[in-house]
Amino acid sequence: MSVGKAAVKVLHLGRISYGSALKIQQLHIKQHLDSSSISPNTLLLCEHEPVYTIGIRQAPYPPEEERRLKELGADFFRTNRGGLITFHGPGQLVCYPVLNLGCFKKSVRWYVCELERTVIKMCSKFGINASTSPDTGVWVGNNKICAIGIHCGRYITSHGLALNCNTDMSWFDNIVPCGIVGKGVTSLSRELGRDISTEEAIPKLLEAFTEQFNCTLTYNGSFS
Amino acid sequence: MAMCAALRCVSTNFSAALPLLSRPAHIWTCQNSLRPNILRTLYTSSRLSGALKFTDKHEWVRVEGGVGTVGISNFAQEALGDVVYCGLPEVGTKLEQMEEFGVLESVKAASELYSPLTGEVTEINTDLADNPGLVNKACHEDGWLVKMTIEKPAELDELMDEVAYEKFIKSLDS
């Protein structure tokens, strides 16, 4: 049992392919599982080239669907996270917390709720009134501004959240985002009527994360 | 991960599982021959049966006639939230104790399941395909996940009984 706040290391990966980011997450998960006393909690921050990803519920996305989306010029990945289909691409801030929930609270329901609250807090720092809904994620009215989908094994989390900053939203027209019919998507730029890059969003997201998770962030310039 | 490749959605497994539906009927016939008050104790008592053993990952196993029924505890289902999908292994899958055998999805989170024992999967709960919420509503009864053989009965001694498990979850930092 640790006294005081948990420490979380921030790693900026920059523009990186989805596949490469998956490998880096796996490395960090392995670090958690291998180490006996040190829990190297890490927050990976990155942006991806256009890619559609799905979660463990694969039935709605057969090979024909995969082909269709690839023909549009995006990559396609089947992952081990929760949640249905979503899009990642330039202008979207993707955050992968690889945490040991033993340092926080051993409940995925709690963890997902805290991720939602973190993003809501971040949005409020921009003056945007965001909220949760019965569908996991962060919403501004009927439009989702941030998607969430995670995996948890032996209390180690992976995957995470995807916040639209100045994403080209037309990529979402090709899918039913997160399988939710009748609702839309939005971004920080759309809500504020000015261009907001991932660089501008990062400090506010990290601020909200430390506040919500009651942790301290450490920075390491090099890639592990 | 190898485990992901081995998983099959329960609904796509349904045609393979159909012959298994006769098995629960056979078990029910046997149980009908038990005295009613034993059935009451087994199924209506809010106290957990002493036959439940628990892992520190919050799975339970109940042994009846050499077959282990596996599920997750009330603590686990509360920590997950509403289960919307159960990814269970195929019948015939051989499992080692503590090996990942499946995944439950809730609130967009996929959480791994760990086998309490070494053995072979003999049956999966096909009700969960259409009704995954049974894992929340009836985690010790109708929300069971898989049944398996018990290759190493000594492993049961390593697991916690109900009393020890209650102590264990109280000790967890919340």
Chai-1 contact restraints between the chains, C-beta under 6 A:
chainA,res_idxA,chainB,res_idxB,connection_type,confidence,min_distance_angstrom,max_distance_angstrom,comment,restraint_id
A,I56,B,G87,contact,1.0,0.0,6.0,A-B,restraint_1
A,I56,B,V103,contact,1.0,0.0,6.0,A-B,restraint_2
A,I56,B,E105,contact,1.0,0.0,6.0,A-B,restraint_3
A,I56,B,A110,contact,1.0,0.0,6.0,A-B,restraint_4
A,R57,B,Y85,contact,1.0,0.0,6.0,A-B,restraint_5
A,A59,B,C9,contact,1.0,0.0,6.0,A-B,restraint_6
A,N80,B,C4,contact,1.0,0.0,6.0,A-B,restraint_7
A,N80,B,A110,contact,1.0,0.0,6.0,A-B,restraint_8
A,R81,B,A110,contact,1.0,0.0,6.0,A-B,restraint_9
A,G82,B,E105,contact,1.0,0.0,6.0,A-B,restraint_10
A,G82,B,K108,contact,1.0,0.0,6.0,A-B,restraint_11
A,G82,B,A109,contact,1.0,0.0,6.0,A-B,restraint_12
A,G82,B,A110,contact,1.0,0.0,6.0,A-B,restraint_13
A,G83,B,K108,contact,1.0,0.0,6.0,A-B,restraint_14
A,S107,B,A79,contact,1.0,0.0,6.0,A-B,restraint_15
A,V108,B,A109,contact,1.0,0.0,6.0,A-B,restraint_16
A,V108,B,S111,contact,1.0,0.0,6.0,A-B,restraint_17
A,R109,B,A79,contact,1.0,0.0,6.0,A-B,restraint_18
A,R109,B,L80,contact,1.0,0.0,6.0,A-B,restraint_19
A,R109,B,G81,contact,1.0,0.0,6.0,A-B,restraint_20
A,R109,B,V107,contact,1.0,0.0,6.0,A-B,restraint_21
A,V112,B,V107,contact,1.0,0.0,6.0,A-B,restraint_22
A,V112,B,A109,contact,1.0,0.0,6.0,A-B,restraint_23
A,T136,B,V107,contact,1.0,0.0,6.0,A-B,restraint_24
A,T136,B,K108,contact,1.0,0.0,6.0,A-B,restraint_25
A,I148,B,K108,contact,1.0,0.0,6.0,A-B,restraint_26
A,G149,B,K108,contact,1.0,0.0,6.0,A-B,restraint_27
A,I150,B,A109,contact,1.0,0.0,6.0,A-B,restraint_28
A,H151,B,A110,contact,1.0,0.0,6.0,A-B,restraint_29
A,C152,B,A109,contact,1.0,0.0,6.0,A-B,restraint_30
A,C152,B,S111,contact,1.0,0.0,6.0,A-B,restraint_31
A,G153,B,E112,contact,1.0,0.0,6.0,A-B,restraint_32
